[in-house]
Amino acid sequence: QLVESGGGLVQAGGSLRLSCAASGRTFGNYAMGWFRQAPGKERELIAAINWSGAIIYYGDSVKGRFTISRDDAKNTVYLQMNSLKPEDTAVYYCAADRGYGLGLTVREYDYWGQGTQVTVSS
């Protein structure tokens, strides 16, 4: 029900825009998050947006470089990633949280995409 796209290989300093398209249900009332998981590391939340777009969270590692947004008319969430670094290399997942508020942990999210690989070369 959540499908990520837009990943790929990019040089350090470059940009990518990830998209997360929802199908099968409307996620307009859900908080949406972007997580990433690098090999040997835990899955971490890097950005989240509440249902209205009024509340946004960014992890310290991406603050000032990444921007999350949502287009409920298209049932799609985006992650604009600028000034990419090799340490941003990971599988990126989008997820939906049907609870009230803004989920900040993996266990608070109810629906997950399959992930898209982002590789940043130095």
N, C-alpha and C positions, 0 to 999 in steps of 0.2 A: 504493500500500500504506500510505501515511501520509496522513491527511486532517486538516488543521487546521480549527478552527472557533472562533467566539467573538470574532473581531475586529469592529471597528466604529468609530463616531465617539463620542468621549467628551470631556467638558470636563476641563481641567487640574484635578488633584486627585482625579479620579475613579478608578474601578477597572474592570478587565476580567479575565475568566478565559478563557484560551485552552485548548483541548483538542486533543489529537493522538491520533486513533484509528487503530490499526493493523489491517490486515486482510491475509489471505493468508499470514501467517506469525506466529509468536509472537516478540515482541521482549523477552521476559522476561530473556534472557541478554545483552541488548545495553545498552550505555550509550546514553542519549538526550540530545539537546541541543536547545536553542532558540536560533536565530540570528535576526538581523534585518538588513534592508538598507534604508537610506534612499536616496533618489534621489541619484545621483552619488557614493555612498560604497560602500566594500567591505562584503561580508557579514561580520558580526561575531558571535561567540559571546557570548551573554549569560547563559546558564545551562545546566548539564549535570548529569546524575545517573548514577551508575554502575548496574550491573545490580541490585545489592542495595539501593540507596538509601542506602548508608553513606557514600558520597563524593559531595559536591555542590560544584559550582563556580558562582560568580557573577561576572560582570564588574563592574568598579568602578562603572560607570554605573548599575547597577540594584541593587547590593548594599543590603540593608535595605528595599527596596521591592518586589522581585519574589520569588516563591517557586516553585520547581519541585518537583513531586511525581509519583509514578507509582503506578498501580493495575494491577498485572499481571493481576489477575483479569479486568479489563475491557480489558486490552491498550491502555491509554490513559495518556498523559502530560499533565500540566497545567502551566500557567504562570499563577499568580495575580499580577496586576499592580496594585499600589496606588500612590497618590500619583503618578499619571501626569503627565508633563510634555510640553509640545509637542515637545521633542527626542526623545521616545520614538516619534514618528510614523515608521512604517516598515512594510514587509512583513515579517511574522514567519513563520519556517519552523521546523518540527521536523525532526529528523534522527536516524537510528539508526547507531550505530557498533558493528560486529560484532567489533571488535578487543578485546583484553584491556585493561582499564584504563578511563580516562576521556579521550576525545578532546577536544582543545582547539583544533583547527584544522579548517577546512572540509574539507581533503583526507582527514581521518581518518574522515569519515562516509560511509557506503555507500548509505543510502537517505534520500530527501528527500520531503517533502510539497510541495504546490504553493504554499503560502503563504497567509496571510490578512492583510488590510490592517488596520492600527491607525492611527487618526488622532486626535490629541489637540489640541483647540482651546484657544486661550488666552483 
